[in-house]
Amino acid sequence: MSKIKLQPGIDQITLYEGGAASVTGISNVVKLSSNENPFGPSKDAIEAFRRVSHDLHRYPSSDQALLRTAIAAAHDLEADQIICGVGSDEVLSFLCQAYAGPGDEVIHTEHGFALYKICALAAGATPVEVKERQRVTDVEAILKACTSKTRLVFIANPNNPTGTMISEAEVNHLADALPEHILLVMDGAYAEYISGFDGGAKLVESRENVFMTRTFSKLYGLGGLRVGWGYGPKHIIENLNRIRGPFNLSAAGLAAAEAAVMDKEYIEKCRLENNRLRTWLAEALTEHGVISDTSMTNFILARFASQEEATACDEYLKSQGLIVRQVAGYKLPNCLRITIGDESACRRVAHAVGQFREGAR
């Protein structure tokens, strides 16, 4: 037996499973399992990516100044309070690595993004799960769960996989009521789908205990390049940069993200089309007896009467070339998370669910 010792917590990590992309024996499938933008990235981002191909022998920028400046300009932020990572996932990992360890606790909600627990365990900390209130973050439950050992509180607003969110007043209350030794991390991966919503930026600027993360993988359509960022107090950014690899992002990712964040016309077009189709699909599914909470994201959490019905519907959708996401691993066994695709995909989903429901009667 090997005498090489594994760090505590790592053996408790369940490997993350991404959304499926294929169905055996079926071609022309529509992937609606990973919350990707069906319209892809903007033409400006694609052109920026192409230009970089001539300089692939060059190392990328280590200070990422151009991208940080572009993000700051687009969101009216301070560039020196921004850090960029390999998706927002890496920034979340940095936070646990820097501020949590053995003997510490990291709070996440019961239906929160799986990576929060993974990052806590990887750092040797203890993840603490807090109940939600009908699939919505419960601020009072979080506050009751805080102890002298708590170091980080992760909440996604809007949340994945529920699509729900809490109000600005509730977030302010949480930030104000948290003990001073706890850092509140606002995961804003889906913030761009809400017009005028800053994802928690104002909270960051007015407090020392709040940090915000964002991503280019959703609305901006750059999931394949893995670019994300965080915004926080300067002292936290400085500490995270101490553990960030100097060349953690590729030149192609930096260039494409910079172009993407500046293409405001395309961003608005994608946001409006997503929100239009999200409303349409939610209403269409309701007509077939499949309900969902009001979603503020680019997906719908469809709720069925039982796990058996949800699984059967998933199998039927696969037979029709439609791949959605089972979320039993998020303690939502009777639900399917359905990404908002283009109009054709949404109509196919509604039609297929209707056929399934008719056949099940």
C-alpha positions as CSV (number, residue, x, y, z in Angstrom):
1,M,0.0,0.0,0.0
2,S,1.3,3.5,-0.9
3,K,2.5,5.6,2.0
4,I,1.9,8.8,0.0
5,K,-0.6,10.8,2.1
6,L,-3.6,12.5,0.6
7,Q,-4.6,15.9,2.0
8,P,-7.8,15.7,4.2
9,G,-11.1,16.3,2.4
10,I,-10.0,15.4,-1.1
11,D,-11.2,11.8,-0.8
12,Q,-14.7,13.1,0.0
13,I,-15.0,14.9,-3.3
14,T,-17.5,13.5,-5.8
15,L,-16.3,14.1,-9.3
16,Y,-18.2,16.8,-11.1
17,E,-20.2,15.6,-14.1
18,G,-20.8,18.1,-16.9
19,G,-24.0,18.1,-19.0
20,A,-24.2,15.3,-21.6
21,A,-23.6,16.2,-25.2
22,S,-24.6,13.1,-27.1
23,V,-27.2,10.3,-27.2
24,T,-26.2,6.8,-28.4
25,G,-27.8,6.0,-31.8
26,I,-29.2,9.5,-32.3
27,S,-27.7,12.2,-34.6
28,N,-28.6,15.8,-34.8
29,V,-29.1,16.2,-31.0
30,V,-29.8,19.5,-29.4
31,K,-27.7,20.0,-26.2
32,L,-29.7,21.9,-23.6
33,S,-27.8,20.5,-20.6
34,S,-25.0,23.0,-19.9
35,N,-26.6,26.5,-20.0
36,E,-24.7,27.5,-23.0
37,N,-25.6,30.5,-25.2
38,P,-27.2,28.9,-28.3
39,F,-26.2,31.9,-30.4
40,G,-22.5,31.5,-29.6
41,P,-20.0,34.4,-29.1
42,S,-20.2,37.7,-30.9
43,K,-18.5,38.2,-34.3
44,D,-16.0,40.6,-32.6
45,A,-15.0,37.9,-30.1
46,I,-14.5,35.4,-32.9
47,E,-12.4,37.9,-34.9
48,A,-10.2,38.6,-31.9
49,F,-9.7,34.9,-31.4
50,R,-8.6,34.5,-35.0
51,R,-6.1,37.4,-34.8
52,V,-4.4,35.8,-31.8
53,S,-3.7,32.7,-33.9
54,H,-0.8,34.4,-35.5
55,D,1.0,34.8,-32.2
56,L,0.5,31.5,-30.5
57,H,4.2,31.3,-29.8
58,R,4.0,34.3,-27.5
59,Y,3.1,34.0,-23.8
60,P,-0.1,35.8,-22.8
61,S,-0.2,38.9,-20.6
62,S,0.5,38.0,-17.0
63,D,-1.2,41.1,-15.5
64,Q,-4.3,40.8,-17.8
65,A,-4.5,44.6,-17.8
66,L,-6.3,45.0,-21.1
67,L,-9.1,42.6,-20.1
68,R,-9.4,44.0,-16.6
69,T,-9.6,47.5,-18.0
70,A,-12.3,46.5,-20.5
71,I,-14.3,44.8,-17.8
72,A,-14.0,47.8,-15.6
73,A,-15.1,50.1,-18.3
74,A,-18.1,47.9,-19.2
75,H,-19.3,47.6,-15.7
76,D,-18.1,50.9,-14.2
77,L,-15.7,49.2,-11.8
78,E,-12.1,49.7,-10.6
79,A,-9.7,47.7,-12.7
80,D,-7.2,47.1,-9.9
81,Q,-10.0,45.3,-7.9
82,I,-10.5,42.7,-10.6
83,I,-8.8,39.3,-10.9
84,C,-9.3,37.0,-13.9
85,G,-9.4,33.2,-13.8
86,V,-10.0,30.1,-15.8
87,G,-13.8,30.5,-15.6
88,S,-15.2,31.9,-12.4
89,D,-14.6,28.4,-11.1
90,E,-10.9,29.1,-10.6
91,V,-11.6,32.3,-8.7
92,L,-13.9,30.4,-6.4
93,S,-11.1,27.9,-5.8
94,F,-8.6,30.7,-5.1
95,L,-11.0,32.1,-2.4
96,C,-11.1,28.7,-0.6
97,Q,-7.4,28.2,-1.0
98,A,-6.6,31.6,0.4
99,Y,-9.2,31.9,3.2
100,A,-10.3,28.4,4.3
101,G,-8.5,25.3,5.5
102,P,-8.6,22.5,8.1
103,G,-10.8,23.4,11.0
104,D,-12.7,26.1,9.0
105,E,-16.2,26.0,7.7
106,V,-17.6,27.1,4.3
107,I,-21.4,27.7,4.0
108,H,-23.3,26.9,0.8
109,T,-27.1,26.4,0.2
110,E,-28.7,23.0,-0.3
111,H,-29.4,23.5,-4.0
112,G,-26.3,25.7,-4.7
113,F,-23.6,25.1,-7.3
114,A,-21.7,21.9,-6.7
115,L,-18.3,23.5,-7.0
116,Y,-18.7,25.4,-3.6
117,K,-18.5,22.1,-1.7
118,I,-15.7,20.8,-4.0
119,C,-13.6,23.9,-3.4
120,A,-14.1,23.7,0.3
121,L,-13.1,20.1,0.5
122,A,-10.1,20.6,-1.7
123,A,-8.9,23.3,0.7
124,G,-9.3,20.9,3.7
125,A,-12.2,22.9,5.0
126,T,-15.6,21.6,6.1
127,P,-18.6,22.4,3.8
128,V,-21.8,23.3,5.7
129,E,-25.0,22.9,3.8
130,V,-27.9,25.3,4.7
131,K,-31.5,24.6,3.8
132,E,-33.3,26.8,1.2
133,R,-36.9,28.0,1.4
134,Q,-38.8,26.4,-1.5
135,R,-35.7,26.5,-3.7
136,V,-34.8,30.1,-2.7
137,T,-31.8,31.1,-0.7
138,D,-32.8,31.6,3.0
139,V,-30.8,34.4,4.5
140,E,-31.9,33.8,8.1
141,A,-30.9,30.1,7.8
142,I,-27.5,31.1,6.6
143,L,-27.0,33.6,9.5
144,K,-28.0,30.9,12.0
145,A,-25.5,28.5,10.5
146,C,-22.6,30.9,11.0
147,T,-20.1,30.0,13.7
148,S,-16.7,31.2,14.8
149,K,-15.3,28.6,12.4
150,T,-17.1,30.0,9.3
151,R,-14.8,31.7,6.9
152,L,-16.8,31.9,3.6
153,V,-20.4,32.0,2.6
154,F,-21.2,31.2,-1.1
155,I,-24.5,32.2,-2.7
156,A,-25.3,32.3,-6.4
157,N,-27.8,35.1,-7.2
158,P,-29.5,34.0,-9.5
159,N,-28.9,30.5,-8.4
160,N,-28.0,27.4,-10.4
161,P,-29.8,25.0,-10.8
162,T,-33.0,26.6,-9.4
163,G,-33.0,29.9,-11.4
164,T,-34.3,31.8,-8.4
165,M,-32.8,34.8,-6.7
166,I,-33.2,37.0,-3.6
167,S,-33.7,40.7,-3.5
168,E,-31.1,43.4,-3.1
169,A,-32.5,44.2,0.4
170,E,-32.0,40.5,1.4
171,V,-28.5,40.5,0.2
172,N,-27.7,43.8,2.0
173,H,-29.2,42.3,5.2
174,L,-27.0,39.2,4.8
175,A,-23.8,41.3,4.3
176,D,-24.6,43.6,7.2
177,A,-25.5,40.8,9.6
178,L,-22.5,38.5,8.9
179,P,-19.8,38.5,11.5
180,E,-16.8,40.5,10.4
181,H,-14.5,37.4,10.0
182,I,-16.7,36.0,7.3
183,L,-16.4,36.8,3.6
184,L,-19.7,36.7,1.6
185,V,-19.1,35.5,-2.0
186,M,-21.7,36.5,-4.5
187,D,-21.6,34.2,-7.6
188,G,-23.0,36.2,-10.5
189,A,-22.5,33.7,-13.3
190,Y,-26.1,34.5,-14.5
191,A,-26.2,38.2,-13.5
192,E,-26.0,39.4,-17.1
193,Y,-29.4,37.9,-17.9
194,I,-31.0,40.6,-15.7
195,S,-31.0,44.1,-17.3
196,G,-29.4,46.7,-14.9
197,F,-28.4,44.2,-12.3
198,D,-24.8,44.7,-11.0
199,G,-24.4,41.2,-9.5
200,G,-23.3,42.7,-6.1
201,A,-20.7,45.2,-7.3
202,K,-22.1,48.0,-5.2
203,L,-21.9,45.8,-2.1
204,V,-18.3,45.1,-2.9
205,E,-17.5,48.8,-3.1
206,S,-19.3,49.7,0.2
207,R,-18.1,46.8,2.4
208,E,-14.9,44.9,3.2
209,N,-16.7,41.5,3.6
210,V,-18.1,41.0,0.1
211,F,-16.6,39.5,-3.1
212,M,-18.3,39.0,-6.5
213,T,-17.5,36.5,-9.3
214,R,-18.7,36.6,-12.9
215,T,-18.1,34.5,-16.1
216,F,-17.8,34.8,-19.8
217,S,-19.2,31.2,-20.2
218,K,-22.9,32.0,-20.3
219,L,-24.3,35.1,-21.9
220,Y,-21.0,35.9,-23.7
221,G,-20.9,32.4,-25.3
222,L,-17.2,31.7,-24.4
223,G,-17.6,28.5,-22.4
224,G,-15.0,26.8,-24.5
225,L,-12.3,29.4,-23.6
226,R,-12.9,29.3,-19.9
227,V,-12.7,32.9,-18.8
228,G,-14.1,34.4,-15.6
229,W,-13.4,37.1,-13.2
230,G,-13.8,38.4,-9.6
231,Y,-14.3,41.8,-8.0
232,G,-13.4,42.5,-4.5
233,P,-11.5,44.6,-1.9
234,K,-8.0,45.4,-2.9
235,H,-6.4,43.4,-0.1
236,I,-8.3,40.2,-1.2
237,I,-7.4,40.7,-4.9
238,E,-3.7,41.1,-3.8
239,N,-3.9,37.8,-1.9
240,L,-5.6,35.9,-4.7
241,N,-3.0,37.1,-7.2
242,R,-0.3,35.6,-4.9
243,I,-1.7,32.2,-5.7
244,R,-2.9,32.8,-9.3
245,G,-0.6,31.3,-11.9
246,P,1.1,34.1,-13.9
247,F,-0.2,32.8,-17.2
248,N,-3.5,31.1,-16.1
249,L,-5.4,32.5,-19.1
250,S,-4.5,32.0,-22.7
251,A,-3.9,34.9,-25.1
252,A,-6.9,33.7,-27.1
253,G,-9.2,33.7,-24.1
254,L,-8.0,37.2,-23.0
255,A,-8.5,38.7,-26.4
256,A,-11.9,37.1,-27.1
257,A,-13.2,38.1,-23.7
258,E,-12.0,41.7,-24.1
259,A,-13.9,41.9,-27.4
260,A,-17.0,40.2,-26.0
261,V,-17.4,42.5,-23.1
262,M,-17.2,45.6,-25.3
263,D,-19.8,44.3,-27.8
264,K,-22.8,45.8,-25.9
265,E,-25.2,45.5,-28.9
266,Y,-24.7,41.7,-29.2
267,I,-24.9,41.3,-25.4
268,E,-28.3,43.0,-25.3
269,K,-29.6,41.1,-28.3
270,C,-28.7,37.7,-26.6
271,R,-30.2,38.8,-23.3
272,L,-33.5,40.0,-24.9
273,E,-33.9,36.8,-27.0
274,N,-33.1,34.5,-24.1
275,N,-35.6,36.3,-21.8
276,R,-38.3,36.2,-24.5
277,L,-37.9,32.5,-25.2
278,R,-37.6,31.7,-21.4
279,T,-41.0,33.2,-20.8
280,W,-42.5,31.5,-23.8
281,L,-41.1,28.0,-22.8
282,A,-42.1,28.4,-19.2
283,E,-45.7,29.2,-20.2
284,A,-45.7,26.4,-22.8
285,L,-44.6,23.8,-20.2
286,T,-47.1,25.1,-17.7
287,E,-49.9,24.4,-20.3
288,H,-48.7,20.8,-20.3
289,G,-48.8,20.6,-16.5
290,V,-45.1,21.0,-15.9
291,I,-44.5,23.9,-13.6
292,S,-41.4,25.9,-12.7
293,D,-40.3,28.8,-10.4
294,T,-39.8,32.2,-12.1
295,S,-36.3,31.9,-13.6
296,M,-33.9,34.8,-13.9
297,T,-31.3,32.8,-15.9
298,N,-30.9,31.1,-19.2
299,F,-32.6,27.9,-18.0
300,I,-35.8,26.6,-16.5
301,L,-36.1,24.1,-13.6
302,A,-39.0,22.0,-14.7
303,R,-40.8,20.2,-11.8
304,F,-42.6,16.9,-12.1
305,A,-44.8,14.9,-9.7
306,S,-42.0,12.4,-8.9
307,Q,-38.5,11.3,-9.7
308,E,-39.9,8.5,-11.8
309,E,-41.8,10.9,-14.0
310,A,-38.8,13.3,-14.3
311,T,-36.5,10.4,-15.3
312,A,-39.1,9.0,-17.8
313,C,-39.5,12.5,-19.4
314,D,-35.7,12.8,-19.6
315,E,-35.5,9.5,-21.4
316,Y,-38.3,10.5,-23.8
317,L,-36.6,13.8,-24.6
318,K,-33.4,11.9,-25.4
319,S,-35.3,9.7,-27.8
320,Q,-36.3,12.9,-29.6
321,G,-32.7,14.2,-29.7
322,L,-33.1,16.6,-26.9
323,I,-30.5,16.5,-24.0
324,V,-31.5,18.3,-20.8
325,R,-30.0,17.9,-17.3
326,Q,-31.2,15.7,-14.5
327,V,-30.5,17.4,-11.1
328,A,-31.0,14.6,-8.5
329,G,-27.4,15.3,-7.4
330,Y,-28.6,18.7,-6.4
331,K,-31.3,17.2,-4.2
332,L,-33.9,17.9,-6.9
333,P,-34.8,14.4,-8.1
334,N,-38.2,15.4,-9.5
335,C,-36.8,18.2,-11.7
336,L,-35.1,18.6,-15.0
337,R,-33.0,21.7,-15.8
338,I,-33.6,22.8,-19.4
339,T,-31.3,25.3,-21.0
340,I,-33.0,28.0,-23.1
341,G,-32.0,27.3,-26.7
342,D,-32.9,29.1,-29.9
343,E,-36.6,29.3,-30.9
344,S,-36.5,26.0,-32.8
345,A,-35.1,24.2,-29.8
346,C,-37.6,25.7,-27.4
347,R,-40.5,24.7,-29.6
348,R,-39.1,21.1,-29.9
349,V,-38.8,20.8,-26.2
350,A,-42.4,22.1,-25.6
351,H,-43.8,19.8,-28.2
352,A,-41.9,16.8,-26.9
353,V,-42.9,17.4,-23.3
354,G,-46.5,17.7,-24.4
355,Q,-46.2,14.4,-26.3
356,F,-44.7,12.8,-23.2
357,R,-47.5,14.1,-20.9
358,E,-50.2,12.9,-23.3
359,G,-48.6,9.4,-23.4
360,A,-48.3,9.3,-19.7
361,R,-52.0,9.8,-19.1
